[in-house]
């Protein structure tokens, strides 16, 4: 052995001998062991269901799991969320140690995890103040109908009808394009054929209908015959009695079928017409095409029905549908490329709002060069037709008001989808496909062609007619 190696070996031996001596007051043995890290006792795979979220009251996220860990040295363990992965979406509820929760209520329909598969990953650190352990938890979010109950109410109806709920008689009716009227019993689902509305000229179609209280319970109808639009208000208990009418208005320049939709506010019907293939007409307040018009009742000649007199309130539409939302107008419009959801900034009595077709389609400029009048109103939300599975919208409804559905508007599209647009307190609005939530307890909902609702005083229910002629009823559980 070289002298250098001998010195190293001797030095090491001296060190070991010194450590093993009686320098510890505890005496004998090898001294105390080092601190050991905690160990998680909660499994790494967690599951939780989405919550019903209140737009008005706010919603505190549920606790997913109370995390636990043991420390071999008996030291108290504290938990923290590490940065990265989906960690920013989580916190500990009310600061409670280990009470793992989402920072805001998640949505199954709109995943926010990194790969958008509703499996969230969060790294949690368990520490005893000196040593720590990190575990990756996978939190699987499952769907919830959020209190929605959907049941089939009736079958055997025309698949091309509109639905009308008359609050004055508490009667639900379906009116076909040909003018056939069917009453639907809300308790049993029994369908009673009432016959066809008399004296409709050949080729006349019923495009929409709303209830009216003028001269008793009745229906106001929007009618189309070629390029001619008219309206008629009839009694519910005697379809042949005409209460009021709007004489024929013919739009000779229309190159496409004119769409028509109705809404009732302040006891008077409002008529919305499409542009009939004449885009510039929608920017002309003196042309009923592309406009929303209040139809005011005036006394006509002795012995004649009341006269419906049009008064333009808003314009700038291509193919609108009016949405009842607590006596304030919402609307959808179907452009060449975009569906558009609009909110009237004021009640309709103020009017003079310009919803900007054909200035733009969705948010895309079209190139209109004419005169622009009125207060310009941009869309609340647009959805591109054909993108992300979204079809052209057919109908819309804002009718469910109980907890969790206060500020929700529903849309049906030509692809058979049901979407919702909801305002959620403390976060951005959400546009979500809700097909799974609207799965009925019996039957299957095909493409929805019409929707309506009753008022809150009658139970807050919505009624949906699909293309197979089935009526479904949706309500919110307590």
LUMMI-448134 format. One record per residue (C-alpha): residue number from 0; x, y, z. Coordinates in pm, whole numbers, plus 50000, padded with zeros to 5 digits. Layout:
REM residues N
<NUM,<X,Y,Z>>
...
This chain:
REM residues 478
<0,<50000,50000,50000>>
<1,<50134,50342,49911>>
<2,<50189,50595,50186>>
<3,<49910,50816,50039>>
<4,<49648,50536,50045>>
<5,<49756,50438,50396>>
<6,<49690,50790,50521>>
<7,<49338,50797,50367>>
<8,<49246,50462,50521>>
<9,<49376,50563,50861>>
<10,<49186,50891,50849>>
<11,<48858,50714,50761>>
<12,<48902,50464,51042>>
<13,<48965,50740,51290>>
<14,<48650,50919,51178>>
<15,<48433,50607,51219>>
<16,<48577,50539,51563>>
<17,<48501,50894,51673>>
<18,<48138,50872,51557>>
<19,<48071,50549,51739>>
<20,<48185,50674,52075>>
<21,<47974,50802,52365>>
<22,<47921,51155,52228>>
<23,<47530,51123,52239>>
<24,<47348,51167,52565>>
<25,<47118,50885,52465>>
<26,<47413,50650,52476>>
<27,<47483,50338,52267>>
<28,<47347,50256,51926>>
<29,<47363,50429,51593>>
<30,<47183,50761,51673>>
<31,<46832,50886,51559>>
<32,<46698,50821,51203>>
<33,<46623,51109,50950>>
<34,<46279,51269,50886>>
<35,<46059,51067,50650>>
<36,<45808,51218,50400>>
<37,<45429,51175,50423>>
<38,<45244,50915,50216>>
<39,<44907,50978,50047>>
<40,<44622,50754,50161>>
<41,<44373,50893,49905>>
<42,<44372,50709,49572>>
<43,<44492,50887,49261>>
<44,<44171,50841,49059>>
<45,<43876,51061,49157>>
<46,<43531,51112,49000>>
<47,<43280,51393,49038>>
<48,<42966,51504,48854>>
<49,<42910,51851,48710>>
<50,<42684,52078,48914>>
<51,<42373,52275,48842>>
<52,<42499,52633,48819>>
<53,<42288,52933,48914>>
<54,<42342,53229,48684>>
<55,<42196,53475,48934>>
<56,<42296,53338,49273>>
<57,<42637,53197,49193>>
<58,<42742,52843,49278>>
<59,<43009,52723,49518>>
<60,<43190,52423,49369>>
<61,<43144,52094,49550>>
<62,<43435,51929,49728>>
<63,<43566,51651,49502>>
<64,<43748,51468,49781>>
<65,<43897,51532,50122>>
<66,<44256,51435,50059>>
<67,<44437,51246,50333>>
<68,<44798,51147,50397>>
<69,<44985,50987,50685>>
<70,<45323,51093,50819>>
<71,<45541,50814,50961>>
<72,<45685,51056,51215>>
<73,<45343,51171,51335>>
<74,<45386,51525,51204>>
<75,<45081,51718,51079>>
<76,<45050,51719,50699>>
<77,<44954,52019,50486>>
<78,<44851,52009,50121>>
<79,<44922,52246,49834>>
<80,<44851,52245,49461>>
<81,<45157,52245,49236>>
<82,<45166,52459,48926>>
<83,<45129,52303,48583>>
<84,<44891,52054,48420>>
<85,<44532,52153,48516>>
<86,<44633,52286,48857>>
<87,<44509,52640,48792>>
<88,<44151,52505,48773>>
<89,<44158,52374,49132>>
<90,<44179,52504,49486>>
<91,<44100,52393,49839>>
<92,<43741,52478,49928>>
<93,<43726,52770,50171>>
<94,<44094,52719,50247>>
<95,<44022,52388,50422>>
<96,<44336,52174,50419>>
<97,<44299,51899,50157>>
<98,<43937,51979,50057>>
<99,<44008,51952,49683>>
<100,<43757,52138,49464>>
<101,<43732,52310,49127>>
<102,<43799,52681,49145>>
<103,<43473,52737,48954>>
<104,<43203,52488,48857>>
<105,<43312,52293,48547>>
<106,<43087,52193,48259>>
<107,<43082,51845,48110>>
<108,<42971,51992,47777>>
<109,<43262,52237,47768>>
<110,<43574,52065,47905>>
<111,<43854,52294,48021>>
<112,<44124,52037,48092>>
<113,<44436,52046,47878>>
<114,<44327,51780,47627>>
<115,<43951,51848,47655>>
<116,<43849,51494,47753>>
<117,<43693,51574,48094>>
<118,<43980,51399,48274>>
<119,<44158,51670,48472>>
<120,<44510,51623,48612>>
<121,<44629,51807,48918>>
<122,<44954,51763,49115>>
<123,<44908,51789,49492>>
<124,<45197,51818,49737>>
<125,<45170,51667,50086>>
<126,<45429,51815,50325>>
<127,<45519,51779,50692>>
<128,<45711,52103,50680>>
<129,<46044,51936,50603>>
<130,<45985,51650,50360>>
<131,<45715,51624,50096>>
<132,<45549,51388,49849>>
<133,<45373,51480,49522>>
<134,<45088,51280,49370>>
<135,<44911,51335,49038>>
<136,<44535,51304,49080>>
<137,<44313,51232,48780>>
<138,<43968,51383,48831>>
<139,<43705,51248,48589>>
<140,<43408,51481,48538>>
<141,<43081,51305,48455>>
<142,<42765,51444,48300>>
<143,<42465,51561,48497>>
<144,<42128,51664,48358>>
<145,<42140,51947,48613>>
<146,<41789,51885,48734>>
<147,<41636,51857,48385>>
<148,<41356,51601,48342>>
<149,<41238,51524,47987>>
<150,<40932,51310,47914>>
<151,<40733,51227,47603>>
<152,<40389,51383,47624>>
<153,<40212,51305,47294>>
<154,<40254,51135,46958>>
<155,<40077,51133,46621>>
<156,<40105,51504,46539>>
<157,<40224,51660,46212>>
<158,<40600,51703,46203>>
<159,<40572,52044,46036>>
<160,<40362,52226,46297>>
<161,<40412,52513,46540>>
<162,<40329,52488,46911>>
<163,<40116,52744,47095>>
<164,<40056,52754,47471>>
<165,<39754,52967,47555>>
<166,<39793,53093,47912>>
<167,<39433,53208,47922>>
<168,<39291,52862,47860>>
<169,<39605,52675,47978>>
<170,<39577,52483,47652>>
<171,<39863,52352,47439>>
<172,<39795,52328,47067>>
<173,<39981,52228,46753>>
<174,<39895,52407,46427>>
<175,<40023,52250,46107>>
<176,<40149,52433,45799>>
<177,<39815,52355,45634>>
<178,<39619,52512,45922>>
<179,<39507,52194,46101>>
<180,<39467,52254,46475>>
<181,<39525,51987,46742>>
<182,<39469,52025,47116>>
<183,<39709,51834,47343>>
<184,<39597,51732,47690>>
<185,<39876,51827,47932>>
<186,<39780,51554,48178>>
<187,<39725,51255,47951>>
<188,<39891,51354,47624>>
<189,<39568,51282,47436>>
<190,<39549,51459,47101>>
<191,<39216,51604,46979>>
<192,<39183,51717,46617>>
<193,<38997,52051,46606>>
<194,<38979,52074,46228>>
<195,<39132,52310,45977>>
<196,<39115,52688,46004>>
<197,<38837,52782,45759>>
<198,<38869,52997,45449>>
<199,<39243,52978,45400>>
<200,<39316,53034,45029>>
<201,<39469,52739,44845>>
<202,<39845,52726,44887>>
<203,<39844,52925,45212>>
<204,<40090,52813,45480>>
<205,<40085,52886,45853>>
<206,<40440,52992,45934>>
<207,<40395,53078,46301>>
<208,<40129,53134,46566>>
<209,<40106,53300,46907>>
<210,<39826,53325,47164>>
<211,<39616,53639,47194>>
<212,<39367,53770,47449>>
<213,<39193,54011,47212>>
<214,<38818,53943,47229>>
<215,<38885,53627,47430>>
<216,<39129,53344,47391>>
<217,<39261,53297,47038>>
<218,<39554,53259,46800>>
<219,<39733,53512,46583>>
<220,<39867,53346,46269>>
<221,<40141,53450,46025>>
<222,<40041,53331,45677>>
<223,<40230,53301,45350>>
<224,<40103,53233,44999>>
<225,<40387,53262,44749>>
<226,<40531,53611,44794>>
<227,<40224,53734,44982>>
<228,<40224,53770,45362>>
<229,<39914,53821,45575>>
<230,<39798,53774,45932>>
<231,<39478,53650,46088>>
<232,<39364,53631,46450>>
<233,<39097,53368,46522>>
<234,<38909,53255,46830>>
<235,<39039,52937,46991>>
<236,<38692,52798,47057>>
<237,<38563,52885,46708>>
<238,<38838,52879,46447>>
<239,<38609,53031,46188>>
<240,<38560,53354,46384>>
<241,<38815,53610,46263>>
<242,<38892,53867,46534>>
<243,<39150,54069,46343>>
<244,<39343,54055,46019>>
<245,<39629,54209,45828>>
<246,<39538,54230,45460>>
<247,<39762,54069,45202>>
<248,<40099,54234,45143>>
<249,<40272,54114,44827>>
<250,<40648,54151,44785>>
<251,<40692,54123,44411>>
<252,<41071,54139,44414>>
<253,<41126,53851,44657>>
<254,<41352,53582,44512>>
<255,<41347,53344,44810>>
<256,<41066,53217,45035>>
<257,<40986,53484,45292>>
<258,<41024,53359,45648>>
<259,<40792,53488,45920>>
<260,<40798,53463,46298>>
<261,<40570,53599,46571>>
<262,<40614,53720,46927>>
<263,<40356,53870,47159>>
<264,<40429,54156,47397>>
<265,<40195,54392,47578>>
<266,<39899,54202,47434>>
<267,<39994,54278,47071>>
<268,<40165,54052,46818>>
<269,<40499,54139,46661>>
<270,<40579,54007,46314>>
<271,<40936,53946,46196>>
<272,<40994,53885,45826>>
<273,<41300,53760,45643>>
<274,<41449,53961,45359>>
<275,<41302,53736,45087>>
<276,<41636,53727,44907>>
<277,<41657,54110,44890>>
<278,<41933,54190,45142>>
<279,<41917,54568,45106>>
<280,<41549,54564,45203>>
<281,<41653,54477,45559>>
<282,<41815,54821,45591>>
<283,<41500,55002,45482>>
<284,<41270,55080,45778>>
<285,<40988,55149,45532>>
<286,<41007,54798,45385>>
<287,<40862,54522,45603>>
<288,<41111,54268,45467>>
<289,<41392,54209,45716>>
<290,<41205,54406,45984>>
<291,<41030,54344,46316>>
<292,<40688,54510,46311>>
<293,<40443,54574,46593>>
<294,<40091,54488,46481>>
<295,<39848,54725,46650>>
<296,<39478,54652,46669>>
<297,<39244,54916,46527>>
<298,<38869,54913,46484>>
<299,<38770,54863,46121>>
<300,<38440,54910,45943>>
<301,<38120,54821,46125>>
<302,<38075,54447,46144>>
<303,<38430,54382,46017>>
<304,<38726,54232,46207>>
<305,<38977,54456,46379>>
<306,<39255,54575,46152>>
<307,<39619,54494,46225>>
<308,<39824,54802,46143>>
<309,<40203,54757,46113>>
<310,<40452,54981,46289>>
<311,<40820,54900,46228>>
<312,<41021,54866,46549>>
<313,<41354,54713,46446>>
<314,<41526,54607,46125>>
<315,<41843,54450,45986>>
<316,<41739,54081,45980>>
<317,<41786,53812,45716>>
<318,<41577,53520,45850>>
<319,<41473,53591,46210>>
<320,<41299,53397,46484>>
<321,<41166,53590,46785>>
<322,<41226,53449,47132>>
<323,<41001,53516,47430>>
<324,<41214,53620,47728>>
<325,<40996,53776,47999>>
<326,<40846,54043,47773>>
<327,<41185,54144,47638>>
<328,<41284,54052,47287>>
<329,<41554,53804,47209>>
<330,<41601,53686,46855>>
<331,<41801,53458,46637>>
<332,<41893,53530,46278>>
<333,<42017,53283,46018>>
<334,<42274,53432,45782>>
<335,<42445,53261,45489>>
<336,<42736,53150,45709>>
<337,<42648,53230,46070>>
<338,<42371,53178,46322>>
<339,<42331,53488,46534>>
<340,<42182,53537,46879>>
<341,<42066,53890,46956>>
<342,<41946,54074,47263>>
<343,<41722,54377,47220>>
<344,<41896,54647,47431>>
<345,<41561,54802,47526>>
<346,<41202,54691,47542>>
<347,<41040,54687,47200>>
<348,<40830,54993,47274>>
<349,<41147,55200,47231>>
<350,<41248,55031,46905>>
<351,<41458,55175,46620>>
<352,<41730,54914,46662>>
<353,<41933,54801,46362>>
<354,<42063,54443,46381>>
<355,<42298,54507,46090>>
<356,<42213,54259,45816>>
<357,<42346,54293,45541>>
<358,<42613,54516,45692>>
<359,<42758,54200,45840>>
<360,<42695,53826,45865>>
<361,<42787,53724,46217>>
<362,<43094,53939,46280>>
<363,<43203,53934,45914>>
<364,<43150,54244,45702>>
<365,<42934,54182,45394>>
<366,<42994,54508,45210>>
<367,<42667,54702,45236>>
<368,<42709,55053,45093>>
<369,<42362,55201,45141>>
<370,<42221,55430,45408>>
<371,<42239,55300,45767>>
<372,<41978,55423,46014>>
<373,<41875,55340,46370>>
<374,<42080,55228,46668>>
<375,<42322,54959,46556>>
<376,<42312,54645,46771>>
<377,<42590,54388,46752>>
<378,<42523,54019,46818>>
<379,<42543,53870,47164>>
<380,<42682,53550,47017>>
<381,<42747,53393,46676>>
<382,<42795,53028,46576>>
<383,<42930,52935,46236>>
<384,<42702,52701,46044>>
<385,<42880,52374,45970>>
<386,<43159,52432,46224>>
<387,<43190,52212,46534>>
<388,<42877,52020,46438>>
<389,<42649,52325,46447>>
<390,<42365,52323,46194>>
<391,<42139,52606,46087>>
<392,<41921,52700,46381>>
<393,<41549,52621,46354>>
<394,<41394,52761,46672>>
<395,<41491,52912,47005>>
<396,<41334,52949,47348>>
<397,<41407,53111,47683>>
<398,<41158,52945,47913>>
<399,<41318,52751,48201>>
<400,<41358,52969,48509>>
<401,<41423,52758,48824>>
<402,<41761,52741,48995>>
<403,<42038,52669,48749>>
<404,<41841,52759,48436>>
<405,<41752,53124,48502>>
<406,<41945,53280,48215>>
<407,<41948,53000,47959>>
<408,<41834,53024,47597>>
<409,<41786,52701,47403>>
<410,<41842,52650,47031>>
<411,<41747,52362,46801>>
<412,<41919,52310,46467>>
<413,<41861,52123,46142>>
<414,<42109,51852,46246>>
<415,<41891,51747,46540>>
<416,<42104,51916,46807>>
<417,<41993,52110,47111>>
<418,<42225,52385,47232>>
<419,<42213,52619,47526>>
<420,<42358,52964,47573>>
<421,<42383,53050,47940>>
<422,<42497,53347,48145>>
<423,<42692,53224,48448>>
<424,<42774,53456,48736>>
<425,<43146,53525,48757>>
<426,<43244,53369,48426>>
<427,<43196,53398,48051>>
<428,<42870,53281,47888>>
<429,<42869,52923,47764>>
<430,<42738,52783,47435>>
<431,<42699,52408,47476>>
<432,<42548,52108,47299>>
<433,<42288,51955,47536>>
<434,<42168,51649,47343>>
<435,<42264,51413,47625>>
<436,<42082,51619,47888>>
<437,<41764,51620,47677>>
<438,<41745,51243,47648>>
<439,<41380,51160,47732>>
<440,<41265,50886,47965>>
<441,<41080,50725,47671>>
<442,<41113,50766,47296>>
<443,<41381,50967,47122>>
<444,<41392,51331,47022>>
<445,<41465,51378,46655>>
<446,<41507,51720,46495>>
<447,<41306,51974,46695>>
<448,<41088,52184,46468>>
<449,<40908,52397,46729>>
<450,<40935,52495,47096>>
<451,<40716,52692,47334>>
<452,<40672,52732,47708>>
<453,<40414,52808,47970>>
<454,<40460,53089,48219>>
<455,<40618,53055,48561>>
<456,<40275,53052,48723>>
<457,<40190,52731,48538>>
<458,<40499,52536,48640>>
<459,<40778,52656,48413>>
<460,<40775,52383,48152>>
<461,<40883,52381,47790>>
<462,<40723,52185,47509>>
<463,<40911,52058,47205>>
<464,<40774,51911,46882>>
<465,<41008,51695,46676>>
<466,<40999,51601,46309>>
<467,<40835,51266,46394>>
<468,<40531,51443,46537>>
<469,<40612,51369,46901>>
<470,<40575,51631,47175>>
<471,<40814,51626,47468>>
<472,<40785,51816,47792>>
<473,<41091,51939,47986>>
<474,<41094,52074,48338>>
<475,<41337,52131,48622>>
<476,<41325,51925,48939>>
<477,<41327,52101,49274>>
